[in-house]
Amino acid sequence: MYAVIATGGKQYRVAEGDVVRLEKLLAEPGADVEFDKVLVVGQGADLKVGKPYVAGSKVTGTVQKHGKTRKVPIVKFRRRKHYLRQGTHRQQYTEVKITGISG
């Protein structure tokens, strides 16, 4: 059984036992989180598709850790205009282990 959830402006396909890197959540490591924006839930012929969300379904998980991704270079450049700006960015994430899917 799997589900498609929406969080942080993105959609993720999750199954029970998966460890997923999501956009940073405001929860401490070890805390339980609940996702109620479930777009699709089920498997095979039992697939339920929401309009836009499946009513009464939810996905639960446990926060494992917070972290940052690798550095990504940012370059803004305009030729012949004496314009060059360089920088880097590290996106923050939260690792969540999916513990249950209901719906």
C-alpha positions in Angstrom: 0.0 0.0 0.0 1.3 3.4 -0.9 0.2 7.0 -0.7 1.0 10.3 -2.5 1.1 13.2 0.0 1.6 17.0 -0.5 3.8 18.9 1.8 6.2 21.8 1.4 4.8 22.6 -2.1 5.9 19.2 -3.4 4.3 15.7 -3.8 5.9 12.6 -2.5 5.0 8.9 -3.1 5.5 7.1 0.2 5.0 3.6 1.6 5.1 2.3 5.1 8.7 2.0 6.3 10.1 4.5 3.8 12.5 7.3 5.0 11.7 10.5 3.0 13.6 13.8 2.9 11.0 16.6 3.1 11.2 20.4 3.2 12.0 21.4 6.8 9.2 20.8 9.3 8.8 22.5 12.6 9.1 19.4 14.7 11.8 18.0 17.0 13.6 14.7 16.2 11.6 11.8 17.6 8.2 13.7 17.3 5.3 12.2 15.5 4.0 14.1 12.5 0.7 13.7 10.6 0.0 14.5 6.9 -3.6 14.9 6.0 -3.2 16.2 2.5 -3.3 12.8 0.8 -3.8 12.8 -2.9 -3.8 9.1 -3.7 -3.9 6.1 -1.3 -4.2 2.3 -1.9 -2.7 -0.2 -4.3 -3.8 -2.0 -7.5 -7.5 -2.1 -7.9 -8.1 -0.5 -4.4 -6.6 2.8 -5.4 -8.5 5.9 -4.1 -7.9 9.2 -5.9 -9.0 12.4 -4.2 -10.5 15.6 -5.6 -8.1 17.1 -4.6 -7.6 15.1 -1.3 -8.9 11.7 -0.1 -11.4 12.4 2.7 -10.6 10.7 6.0 -7.1 9.5 5.1 -3.8 10.4 6.7 -0.2 9.4 6.7 1.8 9.3 10.0 5.5 9.4 10.5 8.3 10.0 12.9 10.9 12.8 12.5 14.4 11.2 12.5 16.7 14.2 11.9 17.1 17.6 10.4 19.9 18.6 8.1 21.2 20.5 5.1 21.8 19.3 1.5 25.1 19.8 -0.3 26.2 23.3 -1.4 24.8 24.5 -4.7 26.6 27.3 -6.5 24.6 30.4 -7.5 26.0 32.6 -10.3 24.4 35.7 -11.7 26.3 37.1 -14.7 25.7 39.7 -17.4 28.3 39.8 -20.2 29.9 43.1 -21.1 28.1 44.8 -18.2 30.7 44.3 -15.4 28.1 42.3 -13.4 29.0 39.0 -11.6 27.5 37.8 -8.4 28.5 34.4 -6.9 27.1 32.6 -3.9 26.0 29.3 -2.6 22.8 27.8 -1.1 22.2 24.9 1.2 18.5 23.8 1.5 17.3 22.5 4.9 15.4 19.2 5.1 13.7 16.9 7.5 14.0 13.1 7.4 10.8 11.4 8.2 10.2 7.6 8.6 6.7 6.7 7.5 5.0 4.6 10.2 1.4 4.3 9.0 -1.0 4.9 6.1 -4.7 4.9 6.8 -7.5 5.6 4.4 
